[in-house]
Amino acid sequence: MVRTFLAIDLPDTQRKILEEHQSQWNSTKADVRWIYPSNMHLTLKFLGEIQESSTENVIAVCKEVCCLHRGFSLFLNSTGIFPNLRRPRVLWIGVGGKTDLLCKLQNSIETALEKKGFPREDRAFASHLTVGRIRSLRRLSRLLEVFLKNEIAIEPFTVKEVVVYKSRLTHRGPIYSPLAKCPLMNIEH
């Protein structure tokens, strides 16, 4: 079995800026498991544990869908919490820009994979970037005060591909390895 997901990677410049923000948030000493910047991505579809033989099918579907969608630009622009302030579990960064094109791409992938027998996600797609998972309430109020007021102003970046990843869980956190890169059509100028 292979733990598999499809995602959009961030450029290194975006990761570096998020790493700087993360060190500010971490200085509050809240009990949060921070996502390594090298592991940050926009998940389009989490498939979970699938048969190794199914990964080639997933890659083929992703490539077919991606060649029908043009590249587009996004930017990271806000902070938020899932599910809510009363029961905070996940710290995330919002996504702006051509989110309509992002949602169309995600829906096309979801639909194509569903036709191949992979279950559709129960909840609606919410484009976000997970940056941390809250482990306890220790010093959380101070973190939320800093995190929710943080201005995330990062230059737009161009989405040019979707990556099919396998994920191996370890005691130090997940290790992501790309199985395939599925290019989008060129952007019109």
Secondary structure, DSSP 8 states (H G I E B T S, - for coil): -EEEEEEEE--HHHHHHHHHHHHHHHTT--SEEE--GGG-EEEEEEEEEE-GGGHHHHHHHHHHHHTTSB-EEEEEEEEEEES-SSS--EEEEEEEESHHHHHHHHHHHHHHHHHTT----SS----EEEEEEE--STTHHHHHHHHHH-------EEE-EEEEEEEEEETTEEEEEEEEEEE-B----
